[in-house]
Amino acid sequence: MPGIVDIIVLGASPDRAKVQCIFVHGRNQSPEEMEAAVIRRLSTPDIAFHLPRADDKCWYRALAVDPRSNATQAELAQSLSDLAELLQSVRAVGQPVLLGGFSQGACLSLEHAFTGQDSCDALVAFTGCRVGVQGDERPTSLTEDLPVYLTAGRADPWIPLHAFADAAAELGRGGARLRTDVFPGRGHEVGAAEIAMLDSMLADLAAGHSPKMGAAR
């Protein structure tokens, strides 16, 4: 059964950090790959990074754009429960929390946000969408005015643009403070503009205010 099997903590000590950041890896990936692709490219100081590891390198076995089966619902529920527990423990430290992820990790982070649990101060979803298809029974609660940065690559083979657009529309209807970017010709990767935006959001939270999401593309 998917779920968190361990957590790597990087950066500042959690009890001394100005911001706690949970960053969730994608399918067939690892915390170490997120460290190389994302964390090492950031420059904001005094951030504690919590990188959970999925059992068997996936948070659920279906593709994000497959209809939700009973098996997917059960796997997703376990991974979301583990993520909520991690968020609760990180939130208890008393600093702002940014939740983020790439690919399947971005999808899982979005699904957590739509449960309506008030456990993060900002969300970053690099190449993400809702899990399932329109018509599936999916939660639609969202913390109003939650800052969300959602991205897609036009040439990405895993997250089609229509699924990204559906997620953006649901975030808008839910009252998120949303910024989106679509990168022409971009495949399944994290680009410099996304790193710059995440850096700016962490810096804003560390300075004690909500992210402006004003970094240049």
Secondary structure, DSSP 4 states (H G I P E B T S, - for coil): --SEEEEEEEES-TTT-SEEEEEE--TT--HHHHHHHTGGG---SSEEEEEEEEGGG-S-SS-TTSPPPHHHHHHHHHHHHHHHHHHHHHHTT-S-EEEEEETHHHHHHHHHHTBT----SEEEEET---SS-TTS----B--TT-EEEEEEETT-SSS-HHHHHHHHHHHHHTT-EEEEEEETT--SS--HHHHHHHHHHHHHHHTTS--------
